[in-house]
Amino acid sequence: MVDAHQTFVIVGGGLAGAKAAETLRAEGFTGRVILICDERDHPYERPPLSKGYLLGKEERDSVFVHEPAWYAQAHIELHLGQPAVHLDPAAKTVRLGDGTLIAYDKLLLATGAEPRRLDIPGTGLAGVHHLRRLAHAERLRGVLASLGRDNGHLVIAGAGWIGLEVAAAARSYGAEVTVVEPAPTPLHGILGPELGGLFADLHREHGVRFHFGARFTEIVGQDGMVLAVRTDDGEEHPAHDVLAAIGAAPRTALAEQAGLDLVDREAGGGIAVDAALRTSDPYIYAAGDVAAADHPVLDGRLRVEHWANALNGGPAAAQAMLGQDVSYDRIPYFFSDQYDVGMEYSGYAPPGSYAQVVCRGDVAKREFIAFWLGADGRLLAGMNVNVWDVAGSIQQLIRSGASLAPEALADPEVPLASLLP
């Protein structure tokens, strides 16, 4: 039982942490709720940072999870701009950067992830950027507008979702864009060779240049400013600014220092949690980008870095902290908007896990659904491109575990719901 004298502490001021705090109150918890945020901004959502806000279509205030006044109204104690620097599970305390010591009855780690850094000469130049935080997006938004006005050139390391979304935003401002990617196609590790080329064609049509099969070796500058990027195949690309979009690493330092079980980086990294999002310490939970959870449906440990996981994982962890019976089995989901193409992806089909990709619709017109099937015919993942109101059916098919006929999946006349067992 949870009583009013207990203190629940949430470390991490992103979407997962904010939604966990909201859920605690919505579920009737009357004890202290303390939310520790290492940024000075109130908790905000990250998708707009590479989408609407970066494009100049959304205002800054639109990114926040709640209005600032909501936290006081809900009796959520905020520590803004204060990182948690030490966790003592034996004493059940968290120490902040300013020395404040906070005792907890239960703790949620929602520390998120941080951009991976380029380990090459020149990364200290003024024109080298990352995109993870609101401050990054504010800075990059001004940079893209300036590059567009001056016909400037942005070179991006990495053709993942962030790299491609920023490339699309940069072109909308009129900037020149080159994307350097070691794989043979964009999104190769997510979509595989079958569909990665579709996004290369889309961006080329909008003037983006790609340089595949190469990595940055040096960012060349003068007087603190970026001049060019060199790659390991001997090429040199003129640049005024550079974006490092080479992935994110889970922020596990606090958990590691506290002796919690972690997952090896080769296996995806993160804090190991069970299906109820409990860590190896019974009083500590983890949710969002940092949590590597046992997935009841997908039969494996999974760490998901997307918005929907934070949106749903934070509340699930809060319910588990309250003693409710929780089995977090959401199907991984994410979305992306690039130029006139919108897509949703549900499921999990890493390279080597699927036997074939089946498409229904018109791939050439970019109006289709792609299905990744295992050797046994089970649906592992589905992606709908400019086709809407089907993500729910795709997730139901994944959840069902049914063996599906490729011919039926490819036939637009066969309703997806009719394939459910």
Salt bridges, closest charged atoms under 4 A:
GLU22 OE1 - LYS19 NZ 2.97
GLU22 OE1 - HIS66 NE2 2.99
ASP38 OD2 - ARG133 NH2 3.11
ASP38 OD2 - ARG251 NH2 2.84
GLU39 OE2 - ARG46 NH2 3.75
GLU39 OE2 - ARG133 NE 3.89
ASP41 OD1 - ARG60 NH2 2.79
GLU77 OE1 - ARG32 NH2 2.80
GLU138 OE2 - ARG60 NE 2.36
GLU165 OE2 - LYS51 NZ 3.08
GLU176 OE2 - ARG171 NH1 3.98
GLU176 OE1 - ARG209 NH2 3.07
ASP201 OD1 - ARG204 NH1 3.75
GLU205 OE2 - ARG366 NH2 2.77
GLU218 OE1 - ARG230 NH1 3.12
ASP233 OD2 - HIS211 NE2 2.72
GLU236 OE1 - ARG230 NE 2.71
ASP241 OD1 - HIS129 NE2 2.77
ASP274 OD2 - ARG278 NE 3.06
ASP289 OD2 - ARG132 NH2 2.57
ASP294 OD1 - ARG301 NH2 3.47
GLU305 OE2 - ARG303 NH2 2.82
ASP329 OD2 - ARG399 NH1 3.04
ASP376 OD2 - ARG378 NE 2.84
